Amino acid sequence: MMSEVIIPHNQYIPISEVPTTENPEDIEKFPQSEYKKLIVKIDTPLNRAEIALLNKIQKKFSKNGFQMIIEEFKIILYLHSIDFEAFKIHINSLLSTTNPELVDNTIFLSVIGKISKIKSYGIKGGKRFYVTYNDERKVENRKSKVNKRGLYYYAQGNNFSKKNTMLPEQFENNIICRDSEEVLKELPDNCIDLVITSPPYNFGLGYDTSKDEIDWEKYFQKLFDIFDECIRVLKYGGRIIVNIQPLFSDYIPSHHIISNHFMEKKMIWKGEILWEKNNYNCKYCAWGSWKSPSSPYLKYTWEFLEIFAKGDLKKEGSSDKIDIKDDEFKKWVVAKWSIAPERKMIQYDHPAMFPEDLVERALKLFSFEGDVILDPFNGVGTTSAVAKRLNRKYIGIDVSEKYCNIAKKRVKEILPGTN
Ligand SMILES: C[S@@+](CC[C@H](N)C(=O)[O-])C[C@H]1O[C@@H](n2cnc3c(N)ncnc32)[C@H](O)[C@@H]1O
């Protein structure tokens, strides 16, 4: 710790004015039910410059969330909620504009370090909540009630083999230009860890080779033939994630029809992510009745990711192959993801790409490093590119030679591990 240096008196608060926990009023002000208490120990009493800095921090973050009491050999932190990213940035910027002779940085880094060690908190509006985030309506005897009802009854009694196999070498890290139903038939059972894909939606888009305005029954039949192969090649405990948008204007709930199919095949519905694209570009009187209950037409700015597991909700994997960070995990398990639509569709000459960010979140949340990732509708290789970047293996299939060539070039430029 630096020795105290004389600085003009009006720049800091005298130590005698600093409150202490001995004062019962302070304890009452920060009750345990509303604040998490942390103690940062210090070796020598703080100097005036350090106290002044701490007070600046307290002042900026005190509104309803962060309180601090400074004593001779400790700083007591009371946390309700805090924008932790802003908190770190503020402290670092204060330190960078303060004469290092005057303050001991380690005190401030200890405050940051102590807070960052708290692993249980909720996230709301960009803030971490350290208390009351867990409050929920309690159901008595919850476990026994779950047992009575039974979990995922529709997926019981499956015949999935638990014996997983290796993906044959010739398919590994490969982009294959053919019909995916044909290619998948050449793969052995149980060799893929995760399928993530966005099939054609049958909206009438201008793809390079495939038609996108097929009779709905034929469309779903082809899709299901491919998805059935995906289920077969998936490992026990593996996952399938299908990004889909229903064709609202034709009243076709594709996300429900696809989900029903997976459930009929005894896959476990692991959940659904709502991908909020915030694309408010739909005109308000395009279809339906205007300002009348006769037939109002609903508008959507989001798509869905339907997630299914084969045989088991748990997936085998080694803990040193987990690459998701604490904050990513906390944010992404909240199943509404706000991600802008892909902006590089003109550059890659493809009309319906999904964004890399969407795939990155799905891969980090649902797969381990080293896993094999399959996309049977690979387009210009978004899935393969992200899988390679995140140290996964990939196999991407698309009928269009043009898209496959773009995908190959794109993937070649990716450096693994450039996370
Ligand atoms: C929605 S796009 C996928 C785009 C991809 N997610 C991306 O970001 O580039 C659907 C893709 O499926 C391909 N496709 C259509 N029918 C197919 C089939 N039977 N086998 C393989 N690919 C097919 C199309 O060529 C198209 O590129």
PDBQT file of the ligand as one rigid body, heavy atoms in Angstrom, charges set to zero:
ROOT
HETATM    1  C1  LIG A 501     -32.601 -21.273 -45.172  1.00  0.00    +0.000 C 
HETATM    2  S1  LIG A 501     -31.305 -21.804 -46.166  1.00  0.00    +0.000 S 
HETATM    3  C2  LIG A 501     -30.022 -22.097 -45.007  1.00  0.00    +0.000 C 
HETATM    4  C3  LIG A 501     -29.034 -20.966 -44.900  1.00  0.00    +0.000 C 
HETATM    5  C4  LIG A 501     -27.950 -21.177 -43.894  1.00  0.00    +0.000 C 
HETATM    6  N1  LIG A 501     -28.482 -21.291 -42.554  1.00  0.00    +0.000 N 
HETATM    7  C5  LIG A 501     -26.930 -20.030 -43.934  1.00  0.00    +0.000 C 
HETATM    8  O1  LIG A 501     -26.834 -19.247 -42.979  1.00  0.00    +0.000 OA
HETATM    9  O2  LIG A 501     -26.247 -19.904 -44.961  1.00  0.00    +0.000 OA
HETATM   10  C6  LIG A 501     -31.784 -23.384 -46.692  1.00  0.00    +0.000 C 
HETATM   11  C7  LIG A 501     -30.821 -24.078 -47.594  1.00  0.00    +0.000 C 
HETATM   12  O3  LIG A 501     -31.274 -25.410 -47.834  1.00  0.00    +0.000 OA
HETATM   13  C8  LIG A 501     -30.764 -25.835 -49.096  1.00  0.00    +0.000 C 
HETATM   14  N2  LIG A 501     -31.536 -27.031 -49.480  1.00  0.00    +0.000 N 
HETATM   15  C9  LIG A 501     -32.812 -27.123 -49.916  1.00  0.00    +0.000 A 
HETATM   16  N3  LIG A 501     -33.155 -28.406 -50.111  1.00  0.00    +0.000 NA
HETATM   17  C10 LIG A 501     -32.090 -29.164 -49.776  1.00  0.00    +0.000 A 
HETATM   18  C11 LIG A 501     -31.822 -30.561 -49.745  1.00  0.00    +0.000 A 
HETATM   19  N4  LIG A 501     -32.745 -31.446 -50.099  1.00  0.00    +0.000 N 
HETATM   20  N5  LIG A 501     -30.599 -30.971 -49.337  1.00  0.00    +0.000 NA
HETATM   21  C12 LIG A 501     -29.648 -30.068 -48.983  1.00  0.00    +0.000 A 
HETATM   22  N6  LIG A 501     -29.845 -28.743 -49.005  1.00  0.00    +0.000 NA
HETATM   23  C13 LIG A 501     -31.048 -28.285 -49.385  1.00  0.00    +0.000 A 
HETATM   24  C14 LIG A 501     -30.927 -24.584 -49.956  1.00  0.00    +0.000 C 
HETATM   25  O4  LIG A 501     -30.046 -24.603 -51.055  1.00  0.00    +0.000 OA
HETATM   26  C15 LIG A 501     -30.635 -23.459 -48.962  1.00  0.00    +0.000 C 
HETATM   27  O5  LIG A 501     -29.300 -22.995 -49.095  1.00  0.00    +0.000 OA
ENDROOT
TORSDOF 0
